[in-house]
Amino acid sequence: MNKRIDIEKISPKAYDAICGLENYLQSSSLPNIFFELIRIRASQINGCAFCINMHSSDALKLGETHQRIFLLSVWRETSLYTKEEQIILAMTEEITLINENGLSDETYMLAKNVFNENEIAEIIMAIITINAWNRIGISTKMIV
């Protein structure tokens, strides 16, 4: 696979805008591991090898276990994830696959019972941001 254009060099203002979303997420009160789980799971769904590799490595640096990363695509079939993480993963799947049913009322209500509105906004923005990165990675054939 040959890499295509380099968005960062060709369109730096657009690239910086997406980086701005990342910077916004850095100020979150939510644990960083939540965002890495979002990034890995969305990247699995979208098939972005570059992002799966990067964010799995980042998660390991944060202390995430190999087992939880290996089982992330089947998180519903294990008890390794907290209630909060399960809600975040459900939101990630529903928003990433928005054309199917979108973020369901059921999942949104579960999130409202656990997270405040600001945290829900941060989770949604994290999901949107990694989906944008996945589309950049896949369409430009970023290489691992």
C-alpha positions in Angstrom: 0.0 0.0 0.0 1.4 3.4 -1.0 0.8 6.4 1.1 -1.1 9.2 -0.6 -1.2 12.9 0.1 -0.1 14.4 3.5 -3.1 16.4 4.7 -1.0 18.1 7.4 1.4 19.5 4.8 -1.1 20.2 2.1 -3.9 21.6 4.2 -2.4 22.7 7.5 -5.3 24.9 8.6 -7.8 22.0 8.3 -5.3 19.7 10.1 -4.9 22.2 12.8 -8.6 22.5 13.3 -8.9 18.8 14.0 -5.9 19.1 16.3 -7.9 21.8 18.1 -10.5 19.2 18.9 -7.8 17.0 20.3 -6.6 19.9 22.4 -10.1 20.5 23.7 -10.3 16.8 24.8 -7.0 17.2 26.8 -8.8 19.5 29.2 -11.4 16.9 30.0 -12.0 15.7 33.5 -12.6 12.2 32.2 -9.8 9.6 32.5 -7.5 9.5 29.4 -8.1 5.7 29.2 -11.7 6.4 28.3 -10.6 8.3 25.2 -8.1 5.6 24.2 -10.9 3.0 24.4 -13.1 5.2 22.2 -10.2 5.7 19.7 -9.4 2.0 19.5 -13.0 0.8 19.2 -14.0 3.4 16.5 -10.8 2.6 14.6 -11.6 -1.1 14.8 -15.0 -0.5 13.3 -13.6 1.8 10.6 -10.7 -0.5 9.8 -8.0 2.1 10.4 -4.8 0.1 11.1 -2.7 3.2 11.7 -5.0 4.5 14.4 -5.5 1.1 16.0 -1.8 0.7 16.3 -1.2 4.2 17.6 -4.0 4.2 20.2 -3.3 0.6 21.4 0.3 1.7 22.1 -1.0 4.9 23.8 -3.4 2.8 26.0 -0.6 0.5 27.0 1.5 3.5 28.1 -1.4 4.6 30.2 -1.4 1.2 32.0 -4.1 -0.5 30.0 -3.8 -4.3 29.8 -3.2 -6.3 26.7 -6.2 -8.5 27.5 -8.6 -5.6 27.6 -7.3 -4.3 24.3 -7.5 -7.7 22.7 -11.1 -8.1 23.8 -12.3 -4.6 23.0 -14.1 -5.7 19.8 -16.2 -8.1 21.9 -16.6 -6.0 25.0 -20.2 -7.1 25.5 -19.1 -10.7 26.0 -16.7 -10.0 28.9 -16.9 -8.5 32.4 -13.5 -6.7 32.0 -15.1 -3.2 31.4 -16.7 -0.9 33.9 -20.3 0.3 33.6 -18.9 3.7 32.5 -16.7 2.1 29.9 -19.5 -0.1 28.6 -21.7 3.0 28.1 -18.8 4.8 26.3 -18.2 1.8 24.1 -21.9 1.6 23.2 -21.9 5.3 22.4 -18.8 4.9 20.3 -20.4 2.1 18.2 -23.7 3.8 17.8 -22.2 7.2 16.8 -19.5 5.6 14.5 -22.2 3.6 12.8 -24.6 6.6 12.8 -26.2 5.5 9.5 -27.7 2.5 11.2 -29.7 4.0 14.1 -27.7 6.8 15.5 -27.2 7.3 19.2 -30.2 5.5 20.7 -32.4 7.0 23.3 -31.6 4.0 25.5 -27.8 4.5 25.4 -28.2 8.2 25.8 -30.3 7.8 28.9 -27.7 5.3 30.4 -25.1 8.0 29.7 -27.2 10.7 31.4 -27.5 8.4 34.5 -23.7 8.2 34.8 -22.2 11.3 33.2 -23.0 15.0 33.4 -23.8 16.9 30.3 -20.3 18.3 29.9 -18.9 14.8 30.0 -21.4 13.5 27.5 -20.4 16.3 25.2 -16.7 15.4 25.6 -17.4 11.7 24.9 -19.4 12.7 21.7 -16.6 15.0 20.6 -14.0 12.3 21.2 -16.0 9.9 19.0 -16.5 12.5 16.3 -12.8 13.4 16.4 -11.4 9.8 16.0 -13.9 9.2 13.2 -12.4 12.2 11.4 -8.9 10.9 12.0 -9.9 7.4 10.8 -11.2 8.9 7.6 -8.0 10.9 7.1 -5.9 7.8 7.8 -7.8 5.5 5.5 -8.3 7.9 2.6 -4.7 8.9 2.6 -3.4 5.4 3.3 -1.4 6.2 6.3 1.0 3.4 6.9 1.8 1.7 10.2 
